[in-house]
Amino acid sequence: MNEYTEECLKTFLKKQGQLFDEPVAGTMEEAEDFLEDCMAVVVDSLSAVRDYLEESGMDASGMSDEELEETAEVFALEDGTYLIVEG
């Protein structure tokens, strides 16, 4: 089971609209439960984001770093890591 930082949960709560039409969580606990249920991952670099998306079947090889950061499933965290949520 993943452990999500407070920053990670707050970022997901604030920006969940980039991936979902309606909120899927309203509290930190709901956010953590949702992220655990969908097996969201936190990675430490855009290179790791690219690798994860490639392994998940997305052709990310031709995408720039900026395009990767703008992908709906990718949430940039203040500490320089990235939360990836498959909707």
Backbone as CSV, one residue per row, in Angstrom:
resi,resn,N_x,N_y,N_z,CA_x,CA_y,CA_z,C_x,C_y,C_z
1,MET,0.843,-1.175,0.000,0.000,0.000,0.000,0.892,1.243,0.000
2,ASN,0.524,2.207,-0.849,1.278,3.456,-0.923,0.963,4.340,0.266
3,GLU,1.931,5.129,0.639,1.682,6.172,1.632,1.819,7.485,0.900
4,TYR,0.770,8.267,0.941,0.761,9.543,0.249,0.999,10.661,1.249
5,THR,1.857,11.591,0.897,2.162,12.706,1.789,0.966,13.661,1.854
6,GLU,0.981,14.500,2.857,-0.078,15.501,2.998,-0.095,16.413,1.770
7,GLU,1.072,16.797,1.294,1.168,17.642,0.097,0.530,16.951,-1.107
8,CYS,0.801,15.671,-1.250,0.252,14.886,-2.351,-1.279,14.885,-2.295
9,LEU,-1.829,14.630,-1.121,-3.282,14.582,-0.961,-3.916,15.946,-1.210
10,LYS,-3.299,16.996,-0.688,-3.829,18.350,-0.891,-3.791,18.732,-2.365
11,THR,-2.714,18.397,-3.040,-2.594,18.705,-4.467,-3.666,17.964,-5.255
12,PHE,-3.870,16.687,-4.937,-4.898,15.928,-5.648,-6.279,16.528,-5.400
13,LEU,-6.588,16.860,-4.163,-7.893,17.459,-3.856,-8.089,18.761,-4.637
14,LYS,-7.060,19.577,-4.691,-7.151,20.878,-5.343,-7.268,20.754,-6.866
15,LYS,-6.563,19.785,-7.451,-6.461,19.706,-8.908,-7.181,18.515,-9.531
16,GLN,-8.005,17.803,-8.770,-8.651,16.606,-9.303,-9.508,16.901,-10.534
17,GLY,-9.948,18.145,-10.688,-10.753,18.540,-11.836,-10.028,18.441,-13.167
18,GLN,-8.692,18.381,-13.140,-7.954,18.236,-14.394,-8.132,16.842,-14.983
19,LEU,-8.547,15.884,-14.172,-8.714,14.509,-14.636,-10.169,14.054,-14.609
20,PHE,-10.940,14.563,-13.670,-12.316,14.115,-13.502,-13.299,15.271,-13.678
21,ASP,-14.446,14.974,-14.295,-15.480,15.990,-14.500,-16.133,16.420,-13.195
22,GLU,-16.240,15.486,-12.258,-16.831,15.762,-10.952,-15.839,15.346,-9.872
23,PRO,-15.864,15.999,-8.716,-14.949,15.614,-7.634,-15.136,14.153,-7.227
24,VAL,-14.020,13.487,-7.003,-14.058,12.097,-6.545,-13.724,11.999,-5.060
25,ALA,-13.260,13.100,-4.482,-12.910,13.137,-3.056,-13.121,14.552,-2.534
26,GLY,-13.569,14.624,-1.275,-13.795,15.918,-0.668,-12.957,16.173,0.564
27,THR,-12.370,15.105,1.096,-11.538,15.218,2.290,-10.203,14.532,2.038
28,MET,-9.258,14.793,2.925,-7.943,14.144,2.811,-8.102,12.617,2.881
29,GLU,-8.943,12.148,3.785,-9.140,10.704,3.926,-9.755,10.101,2.663
30,GLU,-10.744,10.777,2.093,-11.348,10.286,0.853,-10.331,10.291,-0.282
31,ALA,-9.498,11.311,-0.334,-8.460,11.388,-1.363,-7.489,10.216,-1.219
32,GLU,-7.068,9.951,0.003,-6.139,8.840,0.231,-6.778,7.517,-0.149
33,ASP,-8.030,7.310,0.245,-8.734,6.074,-0.113,-8.845,5.930,-1.623
34,PHE,-9.198,7.017,-2.295,-9.340,6.969,-3.749,-8.009,6.644,-4.416
35,LEU,-6.946,7.317,-4.003,-5.632,7.077,-4.601,-5.165,5.648,-4.366
36,GLU,-5.444,5.119,-3.190,-5.085,3.725,-2.907,-5.898,2.778,-3.779
37,ASP,-7.203,3.060,-3.920,-8.081,2.189,-4.716,-7.655,2.134,-6.180
38,CYS,-7.226,3.268,-6.723,-6.834,3.264,-8.136,-5.329,3.045,-8.315
39,MET,-4.652,2.732,-7.233,-3.228,2.404,-7.240,-2.377,3.504,-7.876
40,ALA,-2.670,4.740,-7.483,-1.875,5.880,-7.951,-0.448,5.746,-7.434
41,VAL,0.483,6.270,-8.212,1.886,6.174,-7.831,2.522,7.555,-7.792
42,VAL,3.552,7.678,-6.989,4.363,8.886,-6.941,5.738,8.510,-7.472
43,VAL,6.207,9.288,-8.451,7.536,9.044,-9.024,8.377,10.299,-8.858
44,ASP,9.688,10.138,-8.988,10.587,11.234,-8.629,11.080,12.108,-9.775
45,SER,10.667,11.812,-11.011,11.162,12.622,-12.129,10.249,12.489,-13.343
46,LEU,10.411,13.414,-14.291,9.648,13.307,-15.540,10.073,12.086,-16.340
47,SER,11.319,11.692,-16.200,11.783,10.474,-16.857,11.006,9.267,-16.331
48,ALA,10.783,9.230,-15.024,10.010,8.139,-14.426,8.545,8.223,-14.839
49,VAL,8.016,9.446,-15.014,6.646,9.613,-15.515,6.554,8.996,-16.909
50,ARG,7.522,9.356,-17.762,7.538,8.836,-19.134,7.598,7.304,-19.126
51,ASP,8.475,6.736,-18.311,8.601,5.279,-18.222,7.291,4.644,-17.760
52,TYR,6.665,5.227,-16.740,5.414,4.685,-16.211,4.320,4.717,-17.285
53,LEU,4.188,5.853,-17.972,3.153,5.960,-19.003,3.406,4.986,-20.145
54,GLU,4.669,4.836,-20.522,5.021,3.873,-21.578,4.640,2.451,-21.152
55,GLU,4.956,2.091,-19.908,4.631,0.762,-19.399,3.121,0.542,-19.313
56,SER,2.371,1.641,-19.179,0.913,1.552,-19.090,0.253,1.540,-20.464
57,GLY,1.057,1.630,-21.519,0.518,1.531,-22.860,0.373,2.843,-23.614
58,MET,0.751,3.965,-23.007,0.674,5.256,-23.691,1.979,5.492,-24.439
59,ASP,1.876,5.968,-25.683,3.079,6.294,-26.436,3.533,7.689,-26.037
60,ALA,4.423,7.754,-25.066,4.909,9.036,-24.552,6.289,9.388,-25.098
61,SER,6.810,8.556,-25.980,8.182,8.759,-26.447,8.363,10.071,-27.197
62,GLY,7.363,10.534,-27.914,7.486,11.756,-28.675,7.021,13.001,-27.935
63,MET,6.632,12.840,-26.677,6.108,13.964,-25.902,7.243,14.744,-25.246
64,SER,7.106,16.070,-25.256,8.086,16.904,-24.560,7.820,16.817,-23.056
65,ASP,8.763,17.311,-22.256,8.573,17.338,-20.806,7.339,18.169,-20.447
66,GLU,7.148,19.281,-21.157,5.999,20.141,-20.888,4.690,19.398,-21.173
67,GLU,4.670,18.652,-22.272,3.464,17.872,-22.613,3.197,16.804,-21.560
68,LEU,4.260,16.178,-21.058,4.087,15.179,-20.002,3.464,15.810,-18.767
69,GLU,3.963,16.986,-18.380,3.446,17.667,-17.192,1.996,18.102,-17.369
70,GLU,1.562,18.318,-18.607,0.199,18.742,-18.883,-0.764,17.579,-19.070
71,THR,-0.272,16.355,-19.059,-1.132,15.184,-19.187,-2.071,15.134,-17.982
72,ALA,-3.353,14.893,-18.241,-4.374,14.942,-17.187,-4.058,14.029,-16.012
73,GLU,-3.418,12.909,-16.257,-3.121,11.938,-15.204,-1.946,12.325,-14.316
74,VAL,-1.203,13.338,-14.708,0.031,13.709,-14.014,-0.197,14.976,-13.183
75,PHE,0.106,14.872,-11.897,-0.022,15.989,-10.969,1.369,16.326,-10.436
76,ALA,1.891,17.492,-10.803,3.212,17.916,-10.314,3.087,18.352,-8.860
77,LEU,3.967,17.850,-8.013,3.969,18.193,-6.594,5.082,19.206,-6.324
78,GLU,4.900,19.995,-5.281,5.855,21.065,-4.970,7.261,20.560,-4.675
79,ASP,7.382,19.339,-4.195,8.703,18.816,-3.850,9.466,18.274,-5.060
80,GLY,8.884,18.445,-6.267,9.562,18.007,-7.476,9.195,16.602,-7.925
81,THR,8.347,15.923,-7.166,7.889,14.601,-7.550,6.567,14.726,-8.309
82,TYR,6.065,13.614,-8.801,4.853,13.610,-9.614,3.928,12.492,-9.159
83,LEU,2.660,12.839,-9.000,1.617,11.870,-8.702,0.982,11.487,-10.031
84,ILE,0.856,10.179,-10.289,0.206,9.693,-11.502,-1.036,8.931,-11.089
85,VAL,-2.188,9.393,-11.604,-3.476,8.800,-11.275,-4.115,8.332,-12.567
86,GLU,-4.395,7.051,-12.656,-5.086,6.545,-13.849,-6.578,6.595,-13.569
87,GLY,-7.282,7.441,-14.336,-8.706,7.663,-14.145,-9.514,6.648,-14.752
